[in-house]
Amino acid sequence: MGGRFEGRVAFVTGGSRGIGRAIVELFAEEGAKVAIIDLNEEALNQTTSELKAKGYDVYSRVANVTDASQVESVAKEVVDTFGSIDILVNNAGVIRDNLLFKMTDSDWETVMDVHLKGSFYCARAVQKYMVEKQYGRIINISSTSALGNRGQANYATAKAGLQGFTKTLAIELGKFGITTNAVAPGFIETDMTKETARRIGISFEELINISVSQIPVGRSGKPSDVAHAVAFFADEKSSFINGQVLYVAGGPKN
């Protein structure tokens, strides 16, 4: 089939919908073998069958990124199936938005666990295979919310934490031919932003219009916009770019 990721294996968490699916599709279109984990079995099965129908090599499994043993097991299965893991995209995410005085312990812990613990478990599980091969690309999905966002004390903290995680892995793993970078999306049309609209009591169209009015390029983001940024960091030619955060938001937020 050809493509810049021919012969590479890309492992994407939360890869069955939205941004994750767009990332998986782009890697597959450009020749990579793709491995997907997700908690949404229905969406995962649908995405897997649609990709396989196009002739792509796909591994998928229902797994929870907050369970270290599941993550280790999946990583081993992917390597046993495809021979390596060359690219990891820590995309799995969840929101439990609320103002600080309304935010519960569970709201806080759930968001921390998925974004931070999940990314830690996945990076730790795949790095040994990458070190052995002396090659790897780790891309963490952060957010413009890392700069602060009303009603998202948990999410903003987790996404900012991912940036520190990114820079630390860049320092530790760089000498093994492994780069670690982060992509920080702004407003992207996904199920997650639809949930935000429901939470604040407006239609999704209204939320889009409000958001676009504050975006310099004058449009909302699409999952494919994020996928292209991820692919840039995942490319072999990006080997001298390490520990960076790329904001995909249509212009500066502040």
Beta strands, then each sheet from edge to edge (+ up, - down):
strand 1: 9-13
strand 2: 33-38
strand 3: 58-62
strand 4: 87-90
strand 5: 136-141
strand 6: 178-185
strand 7: 245-248
sheet 1: 3+ 2+ 1+ 4+ 5+ 6+ 7+
end
